[in-house]
Amino acid sequence: MFNNSPAADIGVEANEQIVDRLKPPSLRSLEESCCFTRDQIKQLYQGFKQECPSGVMTIQEFSKLFQKLFTFGECGFYVNQLWRCTVREKDREFLTFEDFLHCFSLLTEGSEEEKLEWVFNLYDVDQDGVISAHDLELTTNSIYGLVGTAPSERAERVQETTQRCLKEFDTAGRGWITKKQFIRGMKKKRGSSSNSSSRPQTCQHRSTSNQLALP
């Protein structure tokens, strides 16, 4: 599967145009850029190829895969945000194995700061560098929808979560949360939770280190 030829390293079988755009890296460069061993990368790639034999994944395929995990949830908005945070080149129409590996490596073995920056980016829907009340409403609504919360219950929960987050993190009272405020607040929150018997309010999500916090 892997050899010294970069194109053969990940075995892309898509058309020549995509292969030319992709320019896949060597196994050695993949190993140097993530936390996984050579054998682990090969195992991960086998699973990736089973889901997308072409060697790349479209957002439609990505959405179908996510729907398998959350069969009773509403995945649309959340999938779009997750896609944006996983595909590293803006406006690229496909996800590569390298994209997947980079994201998975960060969320499993990255530093606390790196993981929190990733979550901040997920919540920053309009990518303006802050999490606004509207960003919070959109993202928390999508998470509650993802886990199957009934629409009749969702609106009140979204509002409660939005107001609680702004109260906890927006220390300047400006109506939005900066990256610095978010990271500092989450570290403080996680530190408090680890010293008490109570658990933070979270949505379980395996691809983000088993928890994606509703901050």
ABEGO torsion letter per residue (X at the ends): XBBABAAAAAGBABBAAAAAAAGBBBAAAAAAABABBAAAAAAAAAAAAAABAAGBBBAAAAAAAAAAABAABBAAAAAAAAAAAABABBGBABBBAAAAAAAAAAAAABBAAAAAAAAAAAABAAGAGBBBAAAAAAAAAAAAAAAGBBAAAAAAAAAAAAAAAAAAABAAGAGBBBAAAAAAAAAAAAAAAAABABBBBBBBBAABGGBBBBX
